[in-house]
């Protein structure tokens, strides 16, 4: 859920700069709801689960950075159009979350 919150927050500048005030407002509402649920889950986690969280968050951050680099290379190096930083940030966060979800699933299968 933290990854989904980060994707939501990374998408917000794109809609704000584009003048989509309704979408921006909805993203803030979704982010607020996710933050409340994350805090509730944190309080319900056992000590063993909380101990595993830093390694998972580190992998999430590395996945987001990798997704950002991949999208920056794609948009600025390979694509024919130049896009704004907000679009690269939004697409990079989405790619990072997807990378994190797929890699976590693969690790769990082993």
C-alpha positions as CSV (number, residue, x, y, z in Angstrom):
1,X,0.0,0.0,0.0
2,X,2.9,2.3,0.6
3,X,3.9,1.9,-3.1
4,X,0.3,2.8,-4.2
5,X,0.5,5.9,-2.0
6,X,3.8,6.9,-3.6
7,X,2.4,6.4,-7.1
8,X,-0.6,8.5,-6.2
9,X,1.7,11.3,-4.8
10,X,4.0,11.1,-7.8
11,X,1.0,11.4,-10.2
12,X,-0.3,14.5,-8.5
13,X,2.1,17.1,-10.0
14,X,1.2,15.8,-13.5
15,X,-2.5,16.6,-13.0
16,X,-1.8,19.8,-11.1
17,X,0.4,21.2,-13.8
18,X,-2.1,20.1,-16.5
19,X,-4.9,22.1,-14.9
20,X,-7.0,19.0,-14.0
21,X,-8.2,20.3,-10.6
22,X,-10.9,17.7,-10.2
23,X,-8.3,14.9,-10.7
24,X,-5.9,16.6,-8.3
25,X,-8.5,16.7,-5.7
26,X,-9.5,13.1,-6.1
27,X,-5.8,12.1,-5.9
28,X,-5.4,14.0,-2.6
29,X,-8.5,12.2,-1.2
30,X,-7.2,8.8,-2.3
31,X,-3.8,9.6,-0.8
32,X,-5.4,10.6,2.5
33,X,-7.4,7.5,2.6
34,X,-4.4,5.3,1.8
35,X,-2.4,7.1,4.5
36,X,-5.1,6.3,7.1
37,X,-5.2,2.7,6.1
38,X,-1.4,2.4,6.2
39,X,-1.3,3.8,9.7
40,X,-4.1,1.4,10.8
41,X,-2.2,-1.6,9.3
42,X,1.0,-0.4,11.0
43,X,-0.7,-0.5,14.3
44,X,-2.0,-4.0,13.7
45,X,1.4,-5.5,12.5
46,X,3.2,-7.9,14.8
47,X,6.8,-7.2,15.8
48,X,8.1,-9.8,13.4
49,X,6.3,-8.2,10.5
50,X,7.6,-4.8,11.5
51,X,11.1,-6.2,11.5
52,X,10.8,-7.3,7.8
53,X,9.5,-3.9,6.7
54,X,12.8,-1.9,6.3
55,X,14.2,-4.5,3.8
56,X,10.9,-4.4,1.9
57,X,10.9,-0.6,1.8
58,X,14.5,-0.5,0.6
59,X,13.5,-2.8,-2.3
60,X,10.5,-0.6,-3.0
61,X,12.7,2.5,-3.2
62,X,15.2,0.7,-5.4
63,X,12.4,-0.4,-7.7
64,X,11.0,3.1,-7.9
65,X,14.5,4.5,-8.8
66,X,14.9,1.8,-11.5
67,X,11.5,2.6,-12.9
68,X,12.3,6.3,-12.9
69,X,15.6,5.7,-14.8
70,X,13.9,3.4,-17.3
71,X,11.2,5.9,-18.0
72,X,13.6,8.8,-18.2
73,X,15.7,6.8,-20.8
74,X,12.6,5.9,-22.6
75,X,11.1,9.4,-22.8
76,X,14.2,11.4,-23.3
77,X,16.4,8.9,-25.2
78,X,14.1,6.8,-27.3
79,X,10.8,8.6,-27.7
80,X,10.5,11.2,-30.4
81,X,8.7,13.8,-28.1
82,X,10.0,15.6,-25.1
83,X,7.7,15.3,-22.1
84,X,7.7,17.2,-18.9
85,X,9.3,16.0,-15.7
86,X,5.9,15.4,-14.1
87,X,5.0,12.8,-16.8
88,X,8.4,11.0,-16.4
89,X,7.9,11.0,-12.6
90,X,4.4,9.6,-12.9
91,X,5.3,6.9,-15.4
92,X,8.5,6.1,-13.5
93,X,6.6,5.6,-10.3
94,X,4.1,3.3,-12.0
95,X,6.9,1.3,-13.7
96,X,8.7,1.0,-10.3
97,X,5.6,-0.3,-8.5
98,X,5.1,-2.8,-11.3
99,X,8.7,-3.9,-11.1
100,X,8.4,-4.2,-7.3
101,X,5.2,-6.3,-7.5
102,X,6.5,-8.7,-10.1
103,X,9.9,-9.2,-8.4
104,X,8.2,-9.7,-5.0
105,X,5.9,-12.3,-6.6
106,X,8.8,-14.1,-8.2
107,X,10.8,-14.2,-4.9
108,X,7.7,-15.5,-3.1
109,X,7.4,-18.4,-5.6
110,X,10.9,-19.6,-4.9
